[in-house]
Amino acid sequence: MRPGDPLAFEDLVEDYDAARPSYPTALYDALGPLGECLELGAGTGIASVELARRGSLIVSDLGPRMLARGLDKHSGPAVVCRAEALPFADDVFDTVCGAQMWHWTSEPAAQEVVRVLRRGGRLLLWWNESEADGQPWWDAQQDRLEAGNPLYTRGYREVDYNAQLGEWFTTAPPTLIRWSRTLDLELYARWLRSKSYVQKLADIDGFVAACLDDLREVFPDGLVDEPFVTRLWRFEKT
Ligand SMILES: C[S@@+](CC[C@H](N)C(=O)[O-])C[C@H]1O[C@@H](n2cnc3c(N)ncnc32)[C@H](O)[C@@H]1O
């Protein structure tokens, strides 16, 4: 059970695009050559621009509004589709990429990716995760989310993707890249509102206000410094 609705992002495009974290350069360097590349769940194109620099890219997403916003940043081509039903021929891509999206998919997505990849082709998946756990403002935020959204748990993206996808691909241990970003409180609030599981709360304004109050105490200059880890999983079709 997912803690939010996958189509929720369609009404969150502005906040999403303004406030979501990007990915560090070291992540793109770790991807290697992309060749003919399909990006799944490309959203507003936060990763797409860098992927297009490194390969011949087709972007896709189930949300047409999210996908349309990405076309401000790169020229496409862009295809509205679900990862579970890809409108592409067999054996046509060298790489399939997914940034912060695979947890939204269901099992047919793996079969579809295997089908469209060439032999030796790679599925590359990555996520940003905050590493602020243990800091009181972060723990209080997570406590509020768990209390207000029964489908949410703070570890819901801590999945062993090698166990999940080992049936389909050759696996490798994930690569971890640590970095941080500094965000003002206005953008931090927009980031909170851009999360599908925050949209499930009965009192979104109250949640955001309480989180900002905590942050003001720790970051009196209004600039939130937050550590992240980007976790990259690499799979190969044999
Ligand atoms: C958290 S966003 C990530 C967007 C972008 N990749 C990024 O890094 O910011 C998840 C995206 O996956 C899309 N999505 C959700 N379920 C999907 C599915 N089954 N197939 C394809 N896209 C999906 C959503 O519409 C949304 O744009």
The ligand as a Gaussian input file, in Angstrom:
#p B3LYP/6-31G(d) Opt

LIG

0 1
 C        8.313000      11.382000      -6.992000
 S        7.994000      11.688000      -8.704000
 C        9.622000      11.618000      -9.444000
 C        9.725000      12.506000     -10.662000
 C       11.124000      12.695000     -11.235000
 N       11.669000      11.450000     -11.717000
 C       12.062000      13.326000     -10.236000
 O       13.163000      12.809000     -10.038000
 O       11.710000      14.369000      -9.674000
 C        7.275000      10.184000      -9.248000
 C        6.795000      10.271000     -10.679000
 O        6.432000       8.975000     -11.090000
 C        5.223000       9.040000     -11.819000
 N        4.599000       7.719000     -11.705000
 C        3.931000       7.208000     -10.647000
 N        3.554000       5.950000     -10.892000
 C        4.003000       5.652000     -12.154000
 C        3.907000       4.492000     -12.977000
 N        3.303000       3.384000     -12.553000
 N        4.457000       4.549000     -14.226000
 C        5.080000       5.684000     -14.644000
 N        5.187000       6.808000     -13.907000
 C        4.663000       6.793000     -12.664000
 C        4.438000      10.194000     -11.202000
 O        3.502000      10.739000     -12.100000
 C        5.582000      11.174000     -10.866000
 O        5.827000      12.083000     -11.911000

